[in-house]
Amino acid sequence: MPSHFTFGVKRIDAALRGNAAEQGLPRAALHELHAADKGDKASTAAMALLLAQRCRALDSDNKPILWISESGEARRQGRLYPPGLAEMGLDPSHIIHVDAPDSIAVLRAAADGVRCAAMGAVIAELSGKKPKGLDLTATRRLSLSAQQSGVVTWLLRNGSDKEDPLPTSAFSRWEICAAPSIPLEANAPGQSAFDITLLRHRSGLYGLNARLEWNCDHHEFREQDIAKTPPNFGAVSPLPAVRTNHQGARAA
Protein backbone atom coordinates (compact mmCIF):
# COMPACT_ATOMS: atom_id res chain seq x y z
CA MET A 1 0.00 0.00 0.00
CA PRO A 2 1.53 3.38 -0.98
CA SER A 3 2.34 5.49 2.07
CA HIS A 4 1.64 8.84 0.35
CA PHE A 5 -0.89 10.30 -2.07
CA THR A 6 -0.38 13.22 -4.44
CA PHE A 7 -2.18 16.03 -6.21
CA GLY A 8 -0.68 14.77 -9.47
CA VAL A 9 1.09 18.12 -10.03
CA LYS A 10 4.87 17.68 -10.05
CA ARG A 11 5.72 21.10 -8.60
CA ILE A 12 3.32 20.70 -5.69
CA ASP A 13 4.07 17.06 -4.95
CA ALA A 14 7.83 17.57 -5.04
CA ALA A 15 7.61 20.57 -2.71
CA LEU A 16 5.50 18.55 -0.24
CA ARG A 17 8.19 15.91 0.08
CA GLY A 18 9.65 17.86 3.01
CA ASN A 19 11.74 15.49 5.10
CA ALA A 20 9.99 12.40 3.73
CA ALA A 21 11.27 10.00 1.11
CA GLU A 22 8.00 10.13 -0.84
CA GLN A 23 6.36 12.98 -2.69
CA GLY A 24 2.95 14.28 -1.69
CA LEU A 25 1.13 13.92 1.64
CA PRO A 26 1.11 10.94 4.03
CA ARG A 27 -2.02 8.80 4.01
CA ALA A 28 -1.78 7.74 7.64
CA ALA A 29 -2.33 11.24 8.97
CA LEU A 30 -4.83 13.99 9.78
CA HIS A 31 -5.01 16.97 7.41
CA GLU A 32 -7.08 20.17 7.56
CA LEU A 33 -8.90 22.08 4.83
CA HIS A 34 -10.20 25.59 5.65
CA ALA A 35 -12.70 27.43 3.49
CA ALA A 36 -11.25 30.85 2.61
CA ASP A 37 -14.70 32.46 2.92
CA LYS A 38 -18.31 31.47 3.49
CA GLY A 39 -18.86 31.15 -0.24
CA ASP A 40 -16.00 28.67 -0.53
CA LYS A 41 -17.61 25.95 1.55
CA ALA A 42 -18.64 23.90 -1.50
CA SER A 43 -15.19 24.21 -3.08
CA THR A 44 -13.53 23.08 0.13
CA ALA A 45 -15.89 20.11 0.37
CA ALA A 46 -15.11 19.25 -3.25
CA MET A 47 -11.36 19.41 -2.63
CA ALA A 48 -11.67 17.07 0.36
CA LEU A 49 -13.62 14.55 -1.71
CA LEU A 50 -11.29 14.78 -4.71
CA LEU A 51 -8.18 14.24 -2.60
CA ALA A 52 -9.92 11.40 -0.80
CA GLN A 53 -10.75 9.89 -4.20
CA ARG A 54 -7.11 10.13 -5.32
CA CYS A 55 -6.06 8.46 -2.09
CA ARG A 56 -8.58 5.60 -2.23
CA ALA A 57 -7.77 4.99 -5.90
CA LEU A 58 -4.33 3.77 -4.80
CA ASP A 59 -5.98 0.62 -3.45
CA SER A 60 -7.71 -2.10 -5.44
CA ASP A 61 -10.42 -2.97 -2.90
CA ASN A 62 -12.70 0.02 -3.57
CA LYS A 63 -12.99 1.27 0.01
CA PRO A 64 -15.71 3.85 0.77
CA ILE A 65 -15.32 7.45 1.93
CA LEU A 66 -16.95 8.27 5.27
CA TRP A 67 -18.37 11.81 5.39
CA ILE A 68 -19.59 13.10 8.78
CA SER A 69 -21.38 16.43 9.27
CA GLU A 70 -23.57 18.19 11.81
CA SER A 71 -27.25 17.70 11.00
CA GLY A 72 -28.14 21.29 11.93
CA GLU A 73 -25.53 22.73 9.59
CA ALA A 74 -26.68 20.39 6.83
CA ARG A 75 -30.24 21.67 7.19
CA ARG A 76 -29.04 25.26 6.91
CA GLN A 77 -26.43 24.92 4.19
CA GLY A 78 -27.44 21.80 2.27
CA ARG A 79 -26.04 18.31 1.82
CA LEU A 80 -23.85 16.58 -0.71
CA TYR A 81 -25.60 16.56 -4.08
CA PRO A 82 -25.30 13.20 -5.93
CA PRO A 83 -25.66 14.65 -9.50
CA GLY A 84 -22.95 17.20 -8.66
CA LEU A 85 -20.68 14.44 -7.39
CA ALA A 86 -21.21 12.43 -10.56
CA GLU A 87 -20.34 15.45 -12.74
CA MET A 88 -16.97 15.60 -11.00
CA GLY A 89 -16.32 11.94 -11.71
CA LEU A 90 -17.20 10.72 -8.21
CA ASP A 91 -19.53 7.79 -7.59
CA PRO A 92 -22.06 8.77 -4.86
CA SER A 93 -22.44 5.10 -3.91
CA HIS A 94 -18.85 5.15 -2.64
CA ILE A 95 -19.69 7.79 -0.02
CA ILE A 96 -21.22 6.97 3.37
CA HIS A 97 -22.85 10.07 4.83
CA VAL A 98 -23.41 10.29 8.58
CA ASP A 99 -25.58 12.95 10.24
CA ALA A 100 -24.32 13.79 13.73
CA PRO A 101 -26.31 15.96 16.18
CA ASP A 102 -23.38 18.25 17.12
CA SER A 103 -19.64 18.80 16.76
CA ILE A 104 -18.76 16.48 19.64
CA ALA A 105 -20.70 13.67 17.96
CA VAL A 106 -18.93 14.45 14.66
CA LEU A 107 -15.54 14.01 16.33
CA ARG A 108 -16.61 10.82 18.07
CA ALA A 109 -17.93 9.32 14.84
CA ALA A 110 -14.73 10.36 13.05
CA ALA A 111 -12.64 8.70 15.77
CA ASP A 112 -14.60 5.47 15.29
CA GLY A 113 -14.38 5.68 11.50
CA VAL A 114 -10.66 6.32 11.28
CA ARG A 115 -9.92 3.26 13.41
CA CYS A 116 -11.61 1.10 10.76
CA ALA A 117 -9.08 0.08 8.11
CA ALA A 118 -12.00 -0.77 5.79
CA MET A 119 -12.46 2.96 5.13
CA GLY A 120 -10.76 4.61 2.18
CA ALA A 121 -10.88 8.04 3.86
CA VAL A 122 -12.71 9.89 6.64
CA ILE A 123 -13.93 13.50 6.29
CA ALA A 124 -15.23 15.32 9.37
CA GLU A 125 -17.00 18.62 8.64
CA LEU A 126 -17.13 21.24 11.40
CA SER A 127 -18.44 24.81 11.27
CA GLY A 128 -17.73 27.93 13.31
CA LYS A 129 -14.66 29.51 14.84
CA LYS A 130 -14.51 27.24 17.88
CA PRO A 131 -16.51 24.02 17.45
CA LYS A 132 -17.20 22.40 20.79
CA GLY A 133 -14.88 19.49 21.45
CA LEU A 134 -12.28 20.46 18.85
CA ASP A 135 -8.93 20.74 20.62
CA LEU A 136 -5.45 19.25 20.67
CA THR A 137 -6.61 16.18 22.56
CA ALA A 138 -9.34 15.33 20.05
CA THR A 139 -7.09 15.90 17.04
CA ARG A 140 -4.21 13.93 18.58
CA ARG A 141 -6.64 11.05 18.98
CA LEU A 142 -7.56 11.29 15.30
CA SER A 143 -3.92 11.58 14.25
CA LEU A 144 -2.84 8.53 16.26
CA SER A 145 -5.76 6.47 14.98
CA ALA A 146 -4.91 7.47 11.38
CA GLN A 147 -1.29 6.40 11.92
CA GLN A 148 -2.41 3.02 13.22
CA SER A 149 -5.11 2.27 10.62
CA GLY A 150 -3.53 4.00 7.61
CA VAL A 151 -6.81 5.80 6.89
CA VAL A 152 -6.32 9.38 5.65
CA THR A 153 -8.48 11.78 7.65
CA TRP A 154 -9.62 15.25 6.64
CA LEU A 155 -10.88 17.89 9.05
CA LEU A 156 -13.06 20.20 6.98
CA ARG A 157 -13.46 23.65 8.57
CA ASN A 158 -15.99 26.31 7.59
CA GLY A 159 -16.04 29.73 9.25
CA SER A 160 -12.74 29.26 11.08
CA ASP A 161 -10.74 32.23 12.37
CA LYS A 162 -7.99 32.95 9.85
CA GLU A 163 -6.06 35.17 12.25
CA ASP A 164 -6.24 32.79 15.20
CA PRO A 165 -6.97 29.21 14.08
CA LEU A 166 -7.43 26.59 16.75
CA PRO A 167 -4.24 24.59 17.41
CA THR A 168 -4.49 21.00 16.19
CA SER A 169 -2.16 18.07 15.57
CA ALA A 170 -2.90 18.00 11.83
CA PHE A 171 0.03 17.12 9.58
CA SER A 172 -0.95 19.82 7.08
CA ARG A 173 -3.38 22.73 6.92
CA TRP A 174 -4.70 24.24 3.68
CA GLU A 175 -6.88 27.17 2.66
CA ILE A 176 -9.21 26.53 -0.29
CA CYS A 177 -11.27 28.90 -2.41
CA ALA A 178 -13.13 28.65 -5.70
CA ALA A 179 -11.32 29.94 -8.79
CA PRO A 180 -12.54 30.87 -12.28
CA SER A 181 -12.18 28.09 -14.84
CA ILE A 182 -10.92 28.33 -18.40
CA PRO A 183 -13.82 27.83 -20.88
CA LEU A 184 -13.63 24.83 -23.19
CA GLU A 185 -14.33 24.86 -26.91
CA ALA A 186 -17.49 26.71 -28.00
CA ASN A 187 -17.33 28.55 -24.67
CA ALA A 188 -18.50 25.43 -22.80
CA PRO A 189 -18.03 25.45 -19.01
CA GLY A 190 -14.48 24.61 -18.02
CA GLN A 191 -13.10 22.22 -15.44
CA SER A 192 -13.61 22.94 -11.73
CA ALA A 193 -10.81 25.14 -10.45
CA PHE A 194 -9.43 25.88 -6.99
CA ASP A 195 -6.93 28.24 -5.41
CA ILE A 196 -5.01 26.33 -2.72
CA THR A 197 -2.58 27.71 -0.13
CA LEU A 198 -0.52 25.68 2.32
CA LEU A 199 -0.81 27.27 5.77
CA ARG A 200 1.03 24.66 7.83
CA HIS A 201 3.10 21.51 7.30
CA ARG A 202 4.77 19.23 9.80
CA SER A 203 8.11 19.67 7.99
CA GLY A 204 7.95 23.46 8.34
CA LEU A 205 6.76 24.22 4.82
CA TYR A 206 4.36 27.12 4.31
CA GLY A 207 3.21 29.56 1.66
CA LEU A 208 2.98 27.00 -1.13
CA ASN A 209 0.10 28.01 -3.41
CA ALA A 210 -1.32 27.11 -6.79
CA ARG A 211 -4.41 27.30 -8.97
CA LEU A 212 -5.50 23.78 -9.84
CA GLU A 213 -8.01 22.35 -12.30
CA TRP A 214 -9.67 18.97 -11.80
CA ASN A 215 -9.87 16.56 -14.72
CA CYS A 216 -12.96 14.48 -13.96
CA ASP A 217 -12.13 11.90 -16.65
CA HIS A 218 -8.61 11.10 -15.46
CA HIS A 219 -9.18 11.92 -11.76
CA GLU A 220 -6.15 14.19 -11.55
CA PHE A 221 -5.30 17.84 -11.00
CA ARG A 222 -3.27 20.04 -13.27
CA GLU A 223 -1.84 23.47 -12.61
CA GLN A 224 -3.83 26.12 -14.42
CA ASP A 225 -2.13 28.63 -16.70
CA ILE A 226 -3.30 31.81 -14.96
CA ALA A 227 -2.44 33.85 -18.05
CA LYS A 228 -5.33 32.10 -19.82
CA THR A 229 -7.80 32.63 -17.00
CA PRO A 230 -10.70 34.95 -17.85
CA PRO A 231 -11.60 37.88 -15.58
CA ASN A 232 -13.07 36.69 -12.30
CA PHE A 233 -16.69 37.80 -12.23
CA GLY A 234 -17.36 35.47 -9.33
CA ALA A 235 -16.11 31.90 -9.31
CA VAL A 236 -18.80 29.26 -9.11
CA SER A 237 -18.58 26.56 -6.47
CA PRO A 238 -17.83 23.24 -8.19
CA LEU A 239 -19.90 21.04 -5.85
CA PRO A 240 -23.55 22.12 -5.61
CA ALA A 241 -25.30 21.57 -2.30
CA VAL A 242 -28.92 20.54 -2.04
CA ARG A 243 -31.55 21.27 0.56
CA THR A 244 -32.77 18.43 2.72
CA ASN A 245 -36.17 18.29 1.03
CA HIS A 246 -34.58 17.32 -2.31
CA GLN A 247 -35.46 13.73 -3.23
CA GLY A 248 -31.80 12.84 -3.70
CA ALA A 249 -30.50 14.69 -0.67
CA ARG A 250 -29.67 11.62 1.38
CA ALA A 251 -28.38 9.47 -1.44
CA ALA A 252 -24.79 10.49 -0.85
C-alpha positions in Angstrom: 0.0 0.0 0.0 1.5 3.4 -1.0 2.3 5.5 2.1 1.6 8.8 0.3 -0.9 10.3 -2.1 -0.4 13.2 -4.4 -2.2 16.0 -6.2 -0.7 14.8 -9.5 1.1 18.1 -10.0 4.9 17.7 -10.0 5.7 21.1 -8.6 3.3 20.7 -5.7 4.1 17.1 -4.9 7.8 17.6 -5.0 7.6 20.6 -2.7 5.5 18.6 -0.2 8.2 15.9 0.1 9.7 17.9 3.0 11.7 15.5 5.1 10.0 12.4 3.7 11.3 10.0 1.1 8.0 10.1 -0.8 6.4 13.0 -2.7 2.9 14.3 -1.7 1.1 13.9 1.6 1.1 10.9 4.0 -2.0 8.8 4.0 -1.8 7.7 7.6 -2.3 11.2 9.0 -4.8 14.0 9.8 -5.0 17.0 7.4 -7.1 20.2 7.6 -8.9 22.1 4.8 -10.2 25.6 5.7 -12.7 27.4 3.5 -11.2 30.8 2.6 -14.7 32.5 2.9 -18.3 31.5 3.5 -18.9 31.2 -0.2 -16.0 28.7 -0.5 -17.6 25.9 1.5 -18.6 23.9 -1.5 -15.2 24.2 -3.1 -13.5 23.1 0.1 -15.9 20.1 0.4 -15.1 19.2 -3.3 -11.4 19.4 -2.6 -11.7 17.1 0.4 -13.6 14.5 -1.7 -11.3 14.8 -4.7 -8.2 14.2 -2.6 -9.9 11.4 -0.8 -10.7 9.9 -4.2 -7.1 10.1 -5.3 -6.1 8.5 -2.1 -8.6 5.6 -2.2 -7.8 5.0 -5.9 -4.3 3.8 -4.8 -6.0 0.6 -3.4 -7.7 -2.1 -5.4 -10.4 -3.0 -2.9 -12.7 0.0 -3.6 -13.0 1.3 0.0 -15.7 3.9 0.8 -15.3 7.5 1.9 -16.9 8.3 5.3 -18.4 11.8 5.4 -19.6 13.1 8.8 -21.4 16.4 9.3 -23.6 18.2 11.8 -27.2 17.7 11.0 -28.1 21.3 11.9 -25.5 22.7 9.6 -26.7 20.4 6.8 -30.2 21.7 7.2 -29.0 25.3 6.9 -26.4 24.9 4.2 -27.4 21.8 2.3 -26.0 18.3 1.8 -23.9 16.6 -0.7 -25.6 16.6 -4.1 -25.3 13.2 -5.9 -25.7 14.7 -9.5 -22.9 17.2 -8.7 -20.7 14.4 -7.4 -21.2 12.4 -10.6 -20.3 15.5 -12.7 -17.0 15.6 -11.0 -16.3 11.9 -11.7 -17.2 10.7 -8.2 -19.5 7.8 -7.6 -22.1 8.8 -4.9 -22.4 5.1 -3.9 -18.9 5.2 -2.6 -19.7 7.8 0.0 -21.2 7.0 3.4 -22.9 10.1 4.8 -23.4 10.3 8.6 -25.6 13.0 10.2 -24.3 13.8 13.7 -26.3 16.0 16.2 -23.4 18.2 17.1 -19.6 18.8 16.8 -18.8 16.5 19.6 -20.7 13.7 18.0 -18.9 14.4 14.7 -15.5 14.0 16.3 -16.6 10.8 18.1 -17.9 9.3 14.8 -14.7 10.4 13.1 -12.6 8.7 15.8 -14.6 5.5 15.3 -14.4 5.7 11.5 -10.7 6.3 11.3 -9.9 3.3 13.4 -11.6 1.1 10.8 -9.1 0.1 8.1 -12.0 -0.8 5.8 -12.5 3.0 5.1 -10.8 4.6 2.2 -10.9 8.0 3.9 -12.7 9.9 6.6 -13.9 13.5 6.3 -15.2 15.3 9.4 -17.0 18.6 8.6 -17.1 21.2 11.4 -18.4 24.8 11.3 -17.7 27.9 13.3 -14.7 29.5 14.8 -14.5 27.2 17.9 -16.5 24.0 17.4 -17.2 22.4 20.8 -14.9 19.5 21.5 -12.3 20.5 18.8 -8.9 20.7 20.6 -5.4 19.3 20.7 -6.6 16.2 22.6 -9.3 15.3 20.0 -7.1 15.9 17.0 -4.2 13.9 18.6 -6.6 11.1 19.0 -7.6 11.3 15.3 -3.9 11.6 14.3 -2.8 8.5 16.3 -5.8 6.5 15.0 -4.9 7.5 11.4 -1.3 6.4 11.9 -2.4 3.0 13.2 -5.1 2.3 10.6 -3.5 4.0 7.6 -6.8 5.8 6.9 -6.3 9.4 5.6 -8.5 11.8 7.7 -9.6 15.3 6.6 -10.9 17.9 9.0 -13.1 20.2 7.0 -13.5 23.6 8.6 -16.0 26.3 7.6 -16.0 29.7 9.2 -12.7 29.3 11.1 -10.7 32.2 12.4 -8.0 33.0 9.8 -6.1 35.2 12.2 -6.2 32.8 15.2 -7.0 29.2 14.1 -7.4 26.6 16.8 -4.2 24.6 17.4 -4.5 21.0 16.2 -2.2 18.1 15.6 -2.9 18.0 11.8 0.0 17.1 9.6 -0.9 19.8 7.1 -3.4 22.7 6.9 -4.7 24.2 3.7 -6.9 27.2 2.7 -9.2 26.5 -0.3 -11.3 28.9 -2.4 -13.1 28.7 -5.7 -11.3 29.9 -8.8 -12.5 30.9 -12.3 -12.2 28.1 -14.8 -10.9 28.3 -18.4 -13.8 27.8 -20.9 -13.6 24.8 -23.2 -14.3 24.9 -26.9 -17.5 26.7 -28.0 -17.3 28.5 -24.7 -18.5 25.4 -22.8 -18.0 25.4 -19.0 -14.5 24.6 -18.0 -13.1 22.2 -15.4 -13.6 22.9 -11.7 -10.8 25.1 -10.5 -9.4 25.9 -7.0 -6.9 28.2 -5.4 -5.0 26.3 -2.7 -2.6 27.7 -0.1 -0.5 25.7 2.3 -0.8 27.3 5.8 1.0 24.7 7.8 3.1 21.5 7.3 4.8 19.2 9.8 8.1 19.7 8.0 7.9 23.5 8.3 6.8 24.2 4.8 4.4 27.1 4.3 3.2 29.6 1.7 3.0 27.0 -1.1 0.1 28.0 -3.4 -1.3 27.1 -6.8 -4.4 27.3 -9.0 -5.5 23.8 -9.8 -8.0 22.4 -12.3 -9.7 19.0 -11.8 -9.9 16.6 -14.7 -13.0 14.5 -14.0 -12.1 11.9 -16.6 -8.6 11.1 -15.5 -9.2 11.9 -11.8 -6.2 14.2 -11.5 -5.3 17.8 -11.0 -3.3 20.0 -13.3 -1.8 23.5 -12.6 -3.8 26.1 -14.4 -2.1 28.6 -16.7 -3.3 31.8 -15.0 -2.4 33.8 -18.1 -5.3 32.1 -19.8 -7.8 32.6 -17.0 -10.7 34.9 -17.9 -11.6 37.9 -15.6 -13.1 36.7 -12.3 -16.7 37.8 -12.2 -17.4 35.5 -9.3 -16.1 31.9 -9.3 -18.8 29.3 -9.1 -18.6 26.6 -6.5 -17.8 23.2 -8.2 -19.9 21.0 -5.9 -23.6 22.1 -5.6 -25.3 21.6 -2.3 -28.9 20.5 -2.0 -31.6 21.3 0.6 -32.8 18.4 2.7 -36.2 18.3 1.0 -34.6 17.3 -2.3 -35.5 13.7 -3.2 -31.8 12.8 -3.7 -30.5 14.7 -0.7 -29.7 11.6 1.4 -28.4 9.5 -1.4 -24.8 10.5 -0.9 
